[in-house]
Amino acid sequence: WEVPFVHLVSYAEDAGHAPSRAAGVVVAVGVGGSAGRILSARCADAVGVQAVFAVLIFVTALVDVVLPWVIEYASALYVYGFVVGTTAG
């Protein structure tokens, strides 16, 4: 499951981002993961595990599909990292 994160930095560098900016995406994934664990647990308690899991998988797939079109924008790259961290972390 964590394999895409391994290649995320080099993918961002290939898109023209500086190495420090590309590595910052991993930080965004980590921050999103911390927030996502708390949020998803509270939501799962409120509406049910299956519904929350379905939404998280859908959102993860959605941002993965959009990434190739927004990879050139630094802000979108960080948003991607945070969202993926929140939903898949």
C-alpha positions in Angstrom: 0.0 0.0 0.0 2.9 2.4 0.8 4.7 1.8 -2.5 3.4 5.0 -4.3 5.0 7.1 -1.6 8.4 5.7 -2.4 8.2 7.1 -5.9 6.4 10.3 -5.1 9.5 12.4 -4.5 11.2 11.4 -7.8 7.9 11.8 -9.6 7.7 15.4 -8.3 11.4 16.0 -9.2 10.8 14.7 -12.7 7.9 17.2 -13.0 10.4 20.0 -12.3 10.1 20.6 -8.6 13.2 21.2 -6.4 14.3 18.2 -4.3 13.4 20.0 -1.1 9.9 20.8 -2.3 9.4 17.3 -3.6 10.5 15.8 -0.3 8.0 18.2 1.5 5.2 16.1 -0.1 6.2 13.2 2.2 5.9 15.5 5.1 2.4 16.5 3.9 1.5 12.8 3.7 2.7 12.3 7.3 0.7 15.2 8.6 -2.4 14.1 6.7 -2.0 10.6 8.0 -1.9 11.8 11.5 -5.1 13.9 11.0 -6.7 11.2 9.0 -6.5 8.6 11.6 -8.3 10.8 14.2 -10.9 12.0 11.7 -11.6 8.7 10.1 -12.0 7.0 13.5 -14.5 9.6 14.7 -16.4 9.4 11.4 -16.4 5.6 11.6 -17.9 5.7 15.1 -20.6 8.1 13.9 -21.7 6.6 10.5 -20.0 3.2 10.3 -16.8 1.7 9.2 -17.9 0.5 5.8 -19.3 3.9 4.7 -16.1 5.7 5.8 -13.8 3.2 4.2 -15.7 3.5 0.9 -15.4 7.3 1.0 -11.7 7.1 1.8 -11.0 4.7 -1.0 -13.0 6.8 -3.5 -11.2 10.0 -2.5 -7.8 8.4 -2.7 -8.6 7.1 -6.2 -9.9 10.5 -7.2 -6.8 12.4 -6.2 -4.6 9.7 -7.8 -6.4 10.2 -11.1 -6.1 14.0 -10.9 -2.4 14.0 -9.9 -0.9 13.8 -13.4 -2.7 17.0 -14.5 -1.8 19.1 -11.4 1.7 17.8 -10.6 3.3 20.9 -12.0 1.8 23.1 -9.3 3.5 23.1 -5.9 0.3 23.9 -3.9 -1.5 21.1 -5.7 1.3 18.7 -4.9 1.1 19.5 -1.2 -2.7 19.2 -1.2 -2.3 15.8 -2.9 0.1 14.7 -0.2 -2.1 15.8 2.6 -5.3 14.3 1.1 -3.6 11.0 0.3 -2.1 11.0 3.8 -5.5 11.7 5.3 -7.4 9.1 3.2 -4.8 6.3 2.8 -2.4 7.0 5.7 
